Amino acid sequence: MLCPLLLIAGCSSAPQLPPMPPAHDLFADTAFAPPATPVAAENLFRLSAEMQAYLHSAQFSSHLRKAGPESGLVDALYKKGELKLEYDAAATRNAADTFASKKGNCLSLVIMTAAFAKELGLNMEFQNVLVDEQWSRANDMYFASTHVNLKFKVGQEQLRSYEPANRTLTVDFMRPADAENLRTRTIDEQQVVAMYMNNRAAEELVVNQVDAAYWWARAAIAKDPSYITAYNTLGVIYQRHGDYALAERVYKRALEREREDTIVMHNLIPVLTRLGKTAESIALAARLKTIQPTPPFFFFDKGMKAMEEARYAEAKALFEREVTRSPYYHEFHFWLAIAHWRLGNSRAARDQLALAVDTSTTARTTQIYSGKLDYLRSLSVGGRTMGY
């Protein structure tokens, strides 16, 4: 059984293409219950009363005065000892909810920062950072996260005489390795809103709220018909709902735009099989294999099978291959730690578990891994490790 693949905005995209045709023929409103809560993004960048109070506080003003509006804003929001904001990938929030909860994923933090920047009248751009997709999973779905950040164009009045007039300040909440050398593509606010809506759809799917997910995905496509990721999400929703003909239509519309989108291809294959289009499904699977010989979690799944059969050395080697190509996914480090432990490599196990803590993206998983790491450390006595 192939598990659905979803793409969310977190943390590559093709260059700008001609506009997509209207997507009205892809929607099936009558097949889904009306949304229980409004599906909208009018308040996405709106400052709450609490945010307004902070913006006009002496503390905030002091940061702006000392560092200038752009750097001062970043210091006021993220400097150690100030708001104490935490990265948490568990949910995508609007600006006000992110500020109130003091935590958010990459997109949520970008949205909150942009909300303050808008209020201050700063010159900013949203950027899609062109990095390899980072994979994760929840329940039986796999997620690929893209990376978004903010770039401020520093005003001339903030520059010293020896600084270039085109100086910029990039605000990045999960900077990839060698971030300065990575290519970026400017995206407009319309696409950022569509990303937010798509993330909300994916999060509803994780908890099996298919009806709510439909309305968020529909809204994302309506907001930005060129945002292919939302088409993939809508296709997964139709699969979950049993509407395979609609899923096929949505996926094929997406592939008309991006012919080698491996995520869409992966999802379309079982849909074609389900519809009795076996030859087309086999041909698409063969084409996908030429583009992506080893799909996400390929070595990890083989490693888990080896762990179940107590082939720990083989499992370790497989987990290491997965860590090499996805070094920032906590679950790979965790299971590599377990494989090391089973092989008696206690120091390596602790090192990998520490990396699992460092790369964890939610408060819950950080707490779990930290507890396990503390336990392993407690078993070390005089340089020797007691039995597990």
C-alpha positions as CSV (number, residue, x, y, z in Angstrom):
1,M,0.0,0.0,0.0
2,L,1.3,3.4,-1.0
3,C,0.9,6.1,1.7
4,P,-0.1,9.5,0.5
5,L,2.6,12.2,0.2
6,L,1.9,15.8,1.1
7,L,3.9,18.9,0.7
8,I,3.7,21.7,3.3
9,A,5.4,25.0,3.7
10,G,7.7,25.0,6.6
11,C,10.7,26.1,7.6
12,S,11.5,23.5,-4.6
13,S,9.8,25.4,-6.7
14,A,9.8,26.0,-10.4
15,P,10.2,29.5,-11.8
16,Q,7.1,31.5,-12.5
17,L,4.9,29.9,-15.2
18,P,1.9,31.1,-17.2
19,P,-1.3,31.3,-15.1
20,M,-3.2,28.1,-14.4
21,P,-6.7,27.7,-15.9
22,P,-9.7,28.1,-13.6
23,A,-10.0,25.2,-11.2
24,H,-13.8,25.2,-10.8
25,D,-14.1,21.7,-12.4
26,L,-11.9,20.3,-9.7
27,F,-14.2,21.1,-6.7
28,A,-16.9,19.0,-5.3
29,D,-18.5,21.2,-2.6
30,T,-21.7,19.1,-2.2
31,A,-19.7,16.0,-1.3
32,F,-18.4,17.6,1.9
33,A,-20.0,18.9,5.0
34,P,-19.9,22.7,5.4
35,P,-17.0,23.9,7.5
36,A,-17.7,24.2,11.2
37,T,-15.5,27.3,11.5
38,P,-14.7,30.0,8.9
39,V,-12.1,29.1,6.3
40,A,-10.5,32.4,5.7
41,A,-7.3,34.3,6.1
42,E,-8.4,37.9,6.5
43,N,-6.9,38.0,10.0
44,L,-3.7,36.3,9.0
45,F,-1.4,39.3,9.5
46,R,-3.7,41.3,11.9
47,L,-2.0,42.4,15.1
48,S,-3.9,41.5,18.3
49,A,-4.3,44.0,21.2
50,E,-1.4,42.2,22.9
51,M,0.8,42.6,19.9
52,Q,-0.1,46.3,19.6
53,A,0.8,46.8,23.2
54,Y,4.2,45.2,22.7
55,L,4.8,47.2,19.5
56,H,4.3,50.5,21.4
57,S,6.2,49.4,24.6
58,A,9.3,51.2,25.8
59,Q,11.1,47.8,25.5
60,F,10.2,47.5,21.8
61,S,11.1,51.1,21.0
62,S,14.5,50.7,22.6
63,H,15.4,47.9,20.2
64,L,14.3,50.0,17.2
65,R,16.3,53.0,18.5
66,K,19.5,51.0,19.1
67,A,19.5,48.8,16.0
68,G,17.3,50.4,13.4
69,P,13.8,49.3,12.4
70,E,14.7,46.0,10.6
71,S,17.3,44.6,13.0
72,G,15.5,46.1,16.0
73,L,12.3,44.3,15.0
74,V,14.3,41.0,14.9
75,D,15.9,41.7,18.2
76,A,12.6,42.6,19.8
77,L,11.0,39.3,18.7
78,Y,13.8,36.8,18.8
79,K,16.6,38.0,21.0
80,K,17.4,35.7,23.8
81,G,15.5,36.7,27.0
82,E,12.8,38.7,25.2
83,L,9.6,37.0,24.1
84,K,11.2,33.5,24.4
85,L,9.5,32.3,21.2
86,E,9.9,28.6,20.5
87,Y,10.0,26.7,17.2
88,D,7.2,24.1,17.1
89,A,6.1,22.4,13.9
90,A,2.9,20.9,15.4
91,A,0.6,23.5,13.9
92,T,0.4,26.5,11.6
93,R,-1.0,29.6,13.2
94,N,-1.8,33.2,12.2
95,A,0.2,36.1,13.6
96,A,-1.9,36.7,16.7
97,D,-2.1,33.0,17.7
98,T,1.6,32.6,17.2
99,F,2.3,35.6,19.4
100,A,-0.1,34.5,22.1
101,S,1.2,30.9,22.2
102,K,4.8,32.0,22.0
103,K,5.5,29.2,19.5
104,G,5.1,28.3,15.9
105,N,6.5,26.6,12.9
106,C,8.6,28.2,10.2
107,L,5.7,29.7,8.3
108,S,3.9,30.9,11.4
109,L,7.0,32.7,12.6
110,V,7.4,34.3,9.1
111,I,3.8,35.4,9.2
112,M,4.0,36.9,12.7
113,T,7.3,38.8,11.8
114,A,5.7,40.1,8.6
115,A,2.7,41.3,10.6
116,F,4.9,43.5,12.7
117,A,6.9,44.6,9.7
118,K,3.7,45.7,7.9
119,E,2.7,47.8,10.9
120,L,6.1,49.4,10.9
121,G,6.0,50.1,7.2
122,L,9.1,48.1,6.4
123,N,10.2,47.1,2.9
124,M,10.1,43.3,2.9
125,E,9.9,40.3,0.6
126,F,8.8,36.7,1.2
127,Q,11.3,34.1,-0.2
128,N,11.1,30.5,-1.1
129,V,14.5,29.0,-0.3
130,L,15.4,26.4,-3.0
131,V,16.6,23.5,-0.8
132,D,15.9,19.8,-1.0
133,E,12.6,18.9,0.6
134,Q,12.8,17.7,4.2
135,W,10.6,14.7,4.8
136,S,8.7,13.7,7.9
137,R,5.6,11.6,8.6
138,A,2.5,11.6,10.8
139,N,0.2,8.5,11.1
140,D,0.2,7.0,7.5
141,M,1.0,10.2,5.7
142,Y,4.4,11.5,4.6
143,F,5.2,15.2,4.4
144,A,7.8,17.2,2.4
145,S,8.5,20.6,3.9
146,T,9.7,23.5,1.8
147,H,11.5,26.5,3.4
148,V,10.3,30.1,3.5
149,N,12.0,33.2,5.0
150,L,11.8,37.0,5.0
151,K,14.2,39.5,3.4
152,F,14.2,43.2,4.5
153,K,15.6,45.9,2.3
154,V,17.4,48.2,4.8
155,G,16.5,51.8,4.3
156,Q,19.1,54.3,3.1
157,E,18.8,56.3,6.3
158,Q,19.9,53.3,8.4
159,L,23.1,52.8,6.4
160,R,26.5,54.1,7.3
161,S,28.5,56.0,4.6
162,Y,30.7,53.0,3.9
163,E,27.9,50.4,3.6
164,P,26.4,49.4,0.2
165,A,23.1,51.1,-0.6
166,N,21.4,47.7,-1.4
167,R,22.1,46.0,1.9
168,T,19.5,43.5,2.9
169,L,18.6,41.6,6.1
170,T,17.4,38.0,5.8
171,V,15.3,36.5,8.7
172,D,15.5,32.8,8.7
173,F,14.1,30.6,11.5
174,M,15.6,27.3,10.5
175,R,18.7,28.2,8.5
176,P,19.8,25.3,6.3
177,A,23.5,24.5,6.0
178,D,25.4,27.0,3.7
179,A,22.2,29.2,3.7
180,E,24.2,32.1,2.3
181,N,24.9,30.2,-0.9
182,L,21.4,28.9,-1.5
183,R,19.2,30.2,-4.3
184,T,15.9,31.9,-3.4
185,R,12.8,32.9,-5.3
186,T,10.7,35.8,-4.3
187,I,7.1,34.9,-3.7
188,D,4.1,37.2,-3.3
189,E,1.8,37.5,-0.3
190,Q,-0.9,35.7,-2.2
191,Q,1.2,32.5,-2.3
192,V,2.1,32.8,1.4
193,V,-1.6,32.9,2.2
194,A,-2.2,29.8,0.0
195,M,0.7,28.1,1.8
196,Y,-1.0,28.8,5.1
197,M,-4.3,27.4,3.9
198,N,-2.6,24.3,2.5
199,N,-0.8,23.7,5.8
200,R,-4.1,23.9,7.6
201,A,-5.6,21.4,5.2
202,A,-2.7,19.0,5.7
203,E,-3.0,19.3,9.5
204,E,-6.8,18.6,9.4
205,L,-6.0,15.5,7.3
206,V,-3.6,14.2,9.9
207,V,-6.4,14.1,12.5
208,N,-8.8,12.6,9.9
209,Q,-10.9,15.7,9.5
210,V,-11.4,15.2,5.8
211,D,-14.3,17.7,5.4
212,A,-12.4,20.5,7.1
213,A,-9.3,19.6,5.0
214,Y,-11.3,19.9,1.8
215,W,-12.4,23.5,2.5
216,W,-8.9,24.6,3.4
217,A,-7.3,23.0,0.3
218,R,-10.1,24.5,-1.9
219,A,-9.5,27.9,-0.4
220,A,-5.7,27.6,-1.1
221,I,-6.3,26.8,-4.8
222,A,-8.9,29.7,-5.0
223,K,-6.4,32.1,-3.5
224,D,-3.5,31.1,-5.7
225,P,-4.4,28.8,-8.7
226,S,-0.7,28.5,-9.6
227,Y,0.2,26.9,-6.2
228,I,0.5,23.3,-7.3
229,T,1.1,22.0,-3.8
230,A,-2.5,22.7,-2.9
231,Y,-3.7,20.6,-5.9
232,N,-1.7,17.6,-4.5
233,T,-3.3,18.1,-1.1
234,L,-6.8,18.2,-2.7
235,G,-6.0,15.0,-4.6
236,V,-5.1,13.3,-1.3
237,I,-8.3,14.5,0.2
238,Y,-10.3,13.0,-2.6
239,Q,-8.4,9.7,-2.2
240,R,-9.3,9.6,1.5
241,H,-12.9,10.4,0.6
242,G,-13.1,7.6,-2.0
243,D,-13.5,10.0,-4.9
244,Y,-10.8,8.4,-7.1
245,A,-12.0,9.9,-10.5
246,L,-11.7,13.4,-9.0
247,A,-8.4,12.6,-7.5
248,E,-7.1,11.5,-10.9
249,R,-8.4,14.7,-12.5
250,V,-6.7,16.9,-9.9
251,Y,-3.3,15.1,-10.0
252,K,-3.3,15.2,-13.8
253,R,-4.1,18.9,-13.8
254,A,-1.1,19.4,-11.5
255,L,1.2,17.3,-13.8
256,E,0.2,19.5,-16.7
257,R,1.9,22.3,-14.9
258,E,4.8,20.4,-13.4
259,R,5.5,17.3,-15.4
260,E,8.1,15.7,-13.1
261,D,6.5,16.4,-9.7
262,T,7.4,13.2,-8.0
263,I,5.0,13.7,-5.1
264,V,2.0,14.0,-7.4
265,M,3.2,11.1,-9.5
266,H,3.6,8.9,-6.4
267,N,0.0,9.7,-5.4
268,L,-1.5,9.2,-8.8
269,I,-0.1,5.7,-9.3
270,P,-2.5,3.9,-6.8
271,V,-5.4,6.0,-8.0
272,L,-4.9,4.8,-11.6
273,T,-4.7,1.2,-10.3
274,R,-7.9,1.7,-8.3
275,L,-9.6,3.0,-11.4
276,G,-8.5,-0.1,-13.4
277,K,-6.0,1.8,-15.5
278,T,-3.3,-0.7,-14.7
279,A,-1.1,-0.2,-17.8
280,E,-1.1,3.6,-17.2
281,S,-0.2,3.0,-13.5
282,I,2.7,0.7,-14.4
283,A,4.0,3.1,-17.0
284,L,3.9,6.0,-14.5
285,A,5.6,4.0,-11.8
286,A,8.4,3.1,-14.2
287,R,8.8,6.8,-15.1
288,L,8.8,7.8,-11.5
289,K,11.5,5.3,-10.7
290,T,13.8,6.8,-13.4
291,I,13.3,10.2,-11.8
292,Q,13.4,9.0,-8.1
293,P,15.1,5.6,-7.8
294,T,15.0,5.7,-4.0
295,P,11.8,7.3,-2.6
296,P,11.5,9.0,0.8
297,F,12.0,6.7,3.8
298,F,13.3,3.9,1.5
299,F,16.3,3.0,3.6
300,F,14.5,3.8,6.8
301,D,11.7,1.3,6.1
302,K,14.3,-1.4,5.2
303,G,16.1,-0.5,8.4
304,M,13.0,-1.0,10.5
305,K,12.4,-4.4,9.0
306,A,16.0,-5.3,9.9
307,M,15.4,-4.1,13.5
308,E,12.3,-6.3,13.8
309,E,14.5,-9.3,12.7
310,A,17.3,-8.3,15.1
311,R,19.7,-7.6,12.2
312,Y,21.1,-4.6,14.1
313,A,24.3,-4.1,12.1
314,E,22.3,-4.0,8.8
315,A,19.7,-1.7,10.4
316,K,22.5,0.7,11.5
317,A,23.9,0.9,8.0
318,L,20.5,1.6,6.5
319,F,19.7,4.3,9.0
320,E,23.1,5.9,8.3
321,R,22.2,6.1,4.6
322,E,18.9,7.8,5.5
323,V,20.6,10.2,7.9
324,T,23.1,11.1,5.2
325,R,20.4,12.3,2.8
326,S,18.1,13.7,5.4
327,P,20.3,14.9,8.3
328,Y,17.7,17.1,10.0
329,Y,15.0,14.5,10.6
330,H,14.8,13.5,14.2
331,E,13.3,10.0,13.8
332,F,16.2,8.8,11.7
333,H,18.7,9.9,14.4
334,F,16.5,8.3,17.1
335,W,16.4,4.9,15.4
336,L,20.1,5.0,14.5
337,A,20.7,5.6,18.3
338,I,18.6,2.5,19.1
339,A,20.6,0.4,16.5
340,H,23.9,1.6,18.1
341,W,22.5,0.7,21.5
342,R,21.6,-2.8,20.4
343,L,25.1,-3.2,19.1
344,G,26.6,-2.1,22.4
345,N,27.8,1.3,21.1
346,S,26.6,3.3,24.0
347,R,28.6,6.5,23.2
348,A,27.4,6.6,19.6
349,A,23.8,5.9,20.8
350,R,23.9,8.9,23.1
351,D,25.4,11.1,20.3
352,Q,22.6,10.2,17.9
353,L,20.0,10.7,20.6
354,A,21.4,14.1,21.3
355,L,21.0,14.9,17.5
356,A,17.4,13.6,17.7
357,V,16.8,16.2,20.5
358,D,18.5,18.9,18.4
359,T,16.5,18.2,15.3
360,S,13.2,17.6,16.9
361,T,10.5,19.9,15.6
362,T,7.8,19.8,18.4
363,A,7.9,20.3,22.1
364,R,6.4,16.8,22.6
365,T,9.1,14.9,20.7
366,T,11.9,17.1,22.3
367,Q,10.6,16.1,25.7
368,I,10.5,12.4,24.8
369,Y,14.0,12.3,23.3
370,S,15.4,14.4,26.2
371,G,14.0,11.9,28.7
372,K,15.5,9.0,26.9
373,L,18.8,10.7,26.6
374,D,18.8,11.5,30.3
375,Y,18.1,7.8,31.0
376,L,21.0,6.6,28.9
377,R,23.3,9.1,30.5
378,S,22.2,7.9,34.0
379,L,23.2,4.3,33.1
380,S,26.8,5.4,32.4
381,V,28.9,4.7,35.5
382,G,32.6,5.4,35.6
383,G,32.9,5.2,31.8
384,R,31.0,1.9,31.6
385,T,27.4,1.4,30.6
386,M,25.1,-0.9,32.4
387,G,22.7,-3.1,30.6
388,Y,19.6,-1.7,28.9
